[in-house]
């Protein structure tokens, strides 16, 4: 029992100690640290518990009361808005007011320190505005110290010396305590600007880092202009000093035009807890152009402002409108509709990407959709036109009507693409005719009477028909799945055979027009293009007889066959792509796939490789080290050269086999020539078979180069005349028929010229020698 009794005593002592600490903290006498301040009572309560401040001085009494919005209202000598920042500064200075350490505490009646007739008395009330919390009498300045002053807390005898700069406000006249700005909010805190009044209608809202017009239309705002007008409103002050305060406690606002204001401006702050700030603007002040009567909506005093920069505010919404048409984020768009030629296109964004819902439900082409949205997000008008300035813009009905919706906030695309949009569209744009003079498309935002002059280039991404957003990927075939390829270029036909085993490395064989090695690089490029066939644009679903597109007699036809192992999972084991007419003024061609009546466009980048030669462009191949003899033959001249190995591992040196004169022939270049000829390629094959024509100059040639190897094997290159386009005709045939190709470059032209000997006559036998030369 004693043990329990002792525990109870300790518990009581502990609780009592806690209570004592709490009482000392909130309601007890000042602590040592608090005593360091002149008005320690201000250190106790929450700052908002100070409800009333009264300053009494020979200049009169000024009283302030805290409002529910934590601002300050002047109550005496007039019930008007106070400069809250000044009142808060004064209260903060009084809270932090500390006595001078050098002066010490003075215990005196105070008459000699200026307290017989104080310069000012400050009374601070709490809670109900009637309970005196503390106060301060301000005495005389300290002689010899311009920045120090005597003060005495109300009801006390101690006199302190303090920094007089902290109390400089208390002797100001009442007029200086009045709020001189019409809006007490920094411009960067403004979330929305609204302007109403006769002929005025404007709402602009801050959206993250940008401004957007919400009313009378929804459109991006010009950030720089809006920031400018918001800054001007935030800094708007009463004009003409003291004369600008026209009337206090104005019961009748009609003389100032404020009973039916010409303009009402509202600034909404970012902080939801802060109330809107509203200014009413009335009549023009007599004899003061651009000056208007104004008042805060929550005050009844009338002031005068210089409204020069505000007179048209809200009358011309386009003045604060960005030239950008819509504030669209491509990745956040959720739904789109297009109305054109009586048809509807609907696109919906789901987790798997964009899907076309109408006119036919299918996967949409992601590239085309993304390209359209990116161009839309960057769409600007060159100007805003009044309807009276445009003749027949063709906007009612429009040529194309576009609506785009966007996900809200952090909303993500749903698992299944929705069949209908939700909420209001982010973009509601109508497009009319193209103006060739302005090089613009006329457009109009729904609900806006202004006509837009949009860049003509935007028409490139606007749907022309119901095929625009169809998935443009037409084929998906791996390069190793092809077994056979036929390319018909007008009258030239290439038959190309792939390896027998699919999936192996590709070594294509040419079977027509000649048998031999195909150009692997050229053929591989071709099958990669076919295997990833993608339309540049769809034209029509019904090509008719194809004449309009040059598809009745196509200039290029590509047919392919797949390996049997690759046929599984493919709709067709064979197919044909037909390339029709080039489209005038573009780099596009009309095209069509067999089994379909649809016409689409292909770029020249896709088409041109199929006009190339599919034969291997290598015309000579041998090992340079095997060459034992090289023989050059020109008309009336020949030269046989053989190598000498002087040191193993080094290139051989070449010399005349029969002691022939090599003057005029650079034997040192033979090794380089052999290296070039050992892997000789042509730019172009002239013919594959048939007799050589006289124009080729190959019978006889201008030069022939014969390579003899170990044994009896040999290869020969014959070079003939120069073609009209520049390259020389050449062949590796041993007869006067077969393949002819071209060789380009000045080195080949030089090779056709026989080297000069010492005893050769000059080219111009009868030309007189130059002065100083022997005859």
Long-range contacts (C-beta under 8 A, 24 or more apart in sequence): 36-98, 36-99, 37-95, 37-96, 37-97, 37-98, 38-94, 38-97, 38-98, 38-99, 38-136, 38-151, 38-153, 38-160, 38-162, 39-94, 39-95, 39-97, 39-124, 39-134, 39-136, 39-153, 41-133, 41-134, 42-91, 42-94, 42-95, 42-124, 42-133, 42-134, 43-95, 45-126, 45-133, 47-91, 47-95, 49-126, 49-127, 50-91, 50-124, 50-125, 50-126, 50-133, 51-125, 51-126, 51-127, 51-128, 51-129, 52-124, 52-125, 52-129, 52-130, 53-87, 53-90, 53-91, 53-122, 53-123, 53-124, 53-125, 54-122, 54-123, 54-124, 54-125, 55-120, 55-121, 55-122, 55-170, 56-120, 56-121, 56-122, 56-123, 57-119, 57-120, 57-121, 57-170, 57-171, 58-119, 59-171, 59-173, 59-174, 60-173, 60-174, 62-174, 62-177, 64-177, 65-129, 69-274, 69-275, 71-184, 74-174, 74-177, 74-178, 76-174, 77-174, 78-174, 78-248, 78-249, 78-301, 79-248, 79-249, 79-300, 80-178, 80-179, 80-248, 80-299, 80-301, 81-178, 81-179, 81-296, 81-299, 81-301, 82-177, 82-178, 82-179, 83-177, 83-178, 83-179, 83-180, 84-179, 84-184, 86-169, 86-177, 87-177, 89-169, 90-169, 90-170, 91-124, 93-166, 93-167, 94-122, 94-124, 94-136, 94-166, 96-166, 97-136, 97-151, 97-162, 97-163, 97-166, 97-167, 98-162, 99-160, 99-161, 99-162, 100-148, 100-160, 100-161, 100-162, 100-163, 102-161, 103-142, 103-148, 103-160, 103-161, 105-158, 105-159, 105-160, 106-150, 106-158, 106-159, 106-160, 106-161, 107-157, 107-158, 107-159, 108-157, 108-159, 109-157, 110-139, 110-150, 110-152, 110-157, 110-159, 113-139, 113-140, 113-150, 113-152, 113-159, 114-138, 114-139, 114-140, 114-141, 114-150, 115-139, 115-150, 115-152, 115-159, 119-170, 119-171, 120-167, 120-170, 120-171, 121-154, 122-170, 123-154, 138-167, 138-170, 175-242, 175-245, 178-245, 180-237, 180-238, 180-244, 181-234, 181-235, 181-236, 181-237, 181-238, 182-233, 182-236, 182-237, 182-238, 182-279, 182-294, 182-296, 182-303, 182-305, 183-233, 183-234, 183-236, 183-267, 183-277, 183-279, 184-277, 185-234, 185-267, 185-269, 185-274, 185-277, 186-234, 187-227, 187-230, 187-231, 187-233, 187-234, 187-235, 189-269, 189-270, 189-271, 190-230, 190-234, 190-267, 190-268, 190-269, 190-270, 191-268, 191-269, 191-270, 192-266, 192-267, 192-268, 193-226, 193-229, 193-230, 193-233, 193-265, 193-266, 193-267, 193-268, 194-264, 194-265, 194-266, 194-268, 195-263, 195-264, 195-265, 195-266, 195-313, 195-314, 196-263, 196-264, 196-266, 196-314, 197-261, 197-262, 197-263, 197-264, 197-281, 197-314, 198-262, 199-314, 199-315, 200-263, 200-313, 200-314, 200-315, 201-314, 201-317, 202-313, 202-314, 202-317, 202-320, 204-320, 206-270, 207-327, 210-327, 212-327, 213-317, 213-320, 213-321, 216-317, 216-447, 216-448, 217-317, 217-445, 217-447, 217-448, 218-424, 218-445, 218-447, 219-321, 219-322, 219-325, 219-326, 219-445, 219-448, 220-321, 220-322, 220-324, 220-325, 220-326, 220-327, 221-320, 221-321, 221-322, 222-320, 222-321, 222-322, 222-323, 223-322, 225-319, 225-320, 226-320, 229-309, 229-310, 229-313, 229-320, 230-267, 232-309, 232-310, 233-265, 233-267, 233-279, 233-310, 234-267, 236-279, 236-305, 236-310, 237-305, 238-303, 238-304, 238-305, 239-291, 239-303, 239-304, 239-305, 239-306, 240-304, 243-304, 244-303, 244-304, 244-305, 245-301, 245-303, 245-304, 246-293, 246-301, 246-302, 246-303, 246-304, 247-301, 247-302, 248-300, 248-301, 249-300, 249-301, 250-295, 250-300, 250-301, 250-302, 251-300, 253-282, 253-295, 253-302, 256-282, 256-283, 256-293, 256-295, 256-302, 257-282, 257-283, 257-293, 258-282, 258-283, 258-293, 258-294, 258-295, 258-302, 262-292, 263-310, 263-313, 263-314, 264-297, 265-310, 265-313, 281-305, 281-307, 281-310, 318-384, 318-450, 321-384, 323-380, 323-381, 323-382, 324-378, 324-379, 324-380, 325-376, 325-379, 325-380, 325-381, 325-427, 325-429, 325-443, 325-445, 325-452, 325-454, 326-376, 326-377, 326-379, 326-404, 326-426, 326-427, 326-429, 327-426, 328-373, 328-376, 328-377, 328-404, 328-406, 328-426, 328-427, 329-377, 329-406, 330-370, 330-373, 330-374, 330-376, 330-377, 332-406, 332-407, 333-373, 333-404, 333-405, 333-406, 333-407, 333-426, 334-405, 334-406, 334-407, 334-411, 334-413, 334-418, 334-421, 334-422, 335-404, 335-405, 335-418, 335-420, 335-421, 336-369, 336-402, 336-403, 336-404, 336-405, 337-401, 337-402, 337-403, 337-421, 338-400, 338-401, 338-402, 338-403, 338-463, 339-398, 339-400, 339-401, 340-399, 340-400, 340-401, 340-463, 340-464, 340-465, 341-465, 343-465, 343-466, 345-463, 345-466, 345-468, 345-469, 347-469, 348-417, 348-418, 348-419, 349-413, 349-417, 350-413, 350-414, 350-415, 350-416, 350-417, 350-418, 351-412, 351-413, 351-414, 351-415, 351-416, 352-417, 354-417, 354-469, 355-417, 356-469, 356-470, 357-417, 357-419, 359-466, 360-466, 360-470, 362-470, 362-471, 363-471, 364-469, 364-470, 364-471, 365-469, 365-470, 365-471, 365-472, 365-473, 367-472, 368-461, 368-468, 368-469, 368-472, 369-469, 371-461, 372-461, 372-462, 373-404, 375-458, 375-460, 375-461, 376-402, 376-404, 376-427, 376-461, 379-454, 379-455, 379-458, 380-454, 380-455, 381-443, 381-452, 381-453, 381-454, 382-438, 382-440, 382-453, 382-454, 382-455, 383-453, 384-450, 384-451, 384-452, 385-450, 385-451, 385-452, 385-453, 386-449, 386-450, 386-451, 387-449, 387-450, 387-451, 389-451, 390-442, 390-451, 392-433, 393-432, 393-433, 393-442, 393-444, 393-451, 394-432, 394-433, 394-442, 395-430, 395-431, 395-432, 395-442, 395-443, 395-444, 395-451, 398-430, 398-431, 398-432, 398-444, 399-431, 399-432, 399-433, 400-430, 400-431, 400-462, 400-463, 401-429, 401-430, 401-431, 402-427, 402-428, 402-429, 402-430, 402-431, 402-462, 403-427, 403-428, 403-429, 431-462, 434-459, 465-538, 465-540, 467-538, 467-539, 467-540, 467-541, 467-598, 468-537, 468-538, 470-538, 472-534, 472-535, 472-536, 472-537, 472-538, 472-600, 473-532, 473-533, 473-534, 474-533, 474-534, 474-535, 474-593, 474-600, 475-530, 475-531, 475-532, 475-533, 475-575, 476-531, 476-532, 477-527, 477-530, 477-531, 477-560, 477-562, 477-566, 477-570, 478-531, 478-566, 479-506, 479-524, 479-527, 479-528, 479-531, 480-504, 480-506, 480-566, 481-531, 481-562, 481-563, 481-566, 482-527, 482-530, 482-531, 482-560, 482-561, 482-562, 482-563, 482-566, 483-561, 483-562, 483-563, 483-566, 484-560, 484-561, 485-523, 485-526, 485-527, 485-530, 485-558, 485-559, 485-560, 485-561, 486-557, 486-558, 486-559, 486-560, 487-526, 487-556, 487-557, 487-558, 487-610, 487-614, 488-556, 488-557, 488-558, 488-559, 489-555, 489-556, 489-610, 489-611, 490-555, 490-556, 494-614, 494-615, 496-523, 496-614, 498-563, 502-563, 502-565, 502-566, 508-614, 510-614, 510-615, 510-616, 513-688, 513-689, 514-615, 514-688, 514-689, 514-739, 516-615, 516-616, 517-615, 517-616, 517-618, 518-614, 518-615, 518-616, 519-613, 519-614, 519-615, 519-616, 519-617, 520-616, 522-609, 522-612, 522-613, 522-614, 523-614, 525-609, 526-558, 526-609, 526-610, 526-614, 527-560, 529-606, 529-609, 529-610, 530-558, 530-560, 530-577, 533-577, 535-591, 535-600, 535-601, 535-602, 536-588, 536-600, 536-601, 536-602, 536-603, 536-606, 537-588, 537-600, 537-601, 538-598, 538-599, 538-600, 538-601, 539-590, 539-598, 539-599, 539-600, 539-601, 540-598, 540-599, 541-597, 541-598, 542-597, 543-592, 543-597, 543-598, 543-599, 546-580, 546-592, 546-599, 549-580, 549-581, 549-590, 549-592, 549-599, 550-580, 550-581, 550-590, 551-578, 551-580, 551-590, 551-591, 551-592, 551-599, 554-578, 554-579, 554-580, 555-579, 555-580, 555-581, 556-607, 556-610, 556-611, 558-610, 579-607, 579-610, 613-684, 613-685, 615-685, 615-688, 617-681, 617-682, 617-683, 618-679, 618-680, 618-681, 619-680, 619-681, 619-682, 619-717, 619-730, 619-732, 619-739, 619-741, 620-677, 620-678, 620-679, 620-680, 620-715, 620-717, 620-732, 621-678, 621-679, 621-680, 622-678, 622-707, 622-709, 622-715, 623-678, 624-671, 624-674, 624-675, 624-678, 626-709, 626-710, 627-674, 627-707, 627-708, 627-709, 628-708, 628-709, 628-710, 629-657, 629-706, 629-707, 629-708, 630-654, 630-670, 630-674, 630-705, 630-706, 630-707, 630-708, 631-705, 631-706, 631-708, 632-665, 632-703, 632-704, 632-705, 633-703, 633-704, 633-706, 634-702, 634-703, 634-752, 634-753, 634-754, 635-700, 635-702, 635-754, 636-754, 637-754, 637-755, 639-665, 639-755, 641-667, 641-670, 661-757, 661-758, 662-755, 663-755, 663-756, 663-757, 663-758, 664-755, 664-756, 664-757, 665-755, 674-707, 677-705, 677-707, 677-717, 680-717, 680-743, 682-730, 682-741, 682-742, 682-743, 683-727, 683-741, 683-742, 683-743, 683-744, 684-727, 684-741, 684-742, 685-739, 685-740, 685-741, 686-729, 686-740, 686-741, 686-742, 687-739, 687-740, 688-738, 688-739, 689-737, 689-738, 689-739, 690-737, 690-738, 691-736, 691-737, 692-731, 692-736, 692-737, 692-740, 695-721, 695-729, 696-720, 696-721, 696-729, 696-731, 696-740, 697-721, 697-729, 698-729, 698-730, 698-731, 698-736, 698-740, 699-736, 702-752, 703-751, 703-752, 703-754, 705-751, 719-743, 719-748, 719-751, 719-752, 722-749, 728-752
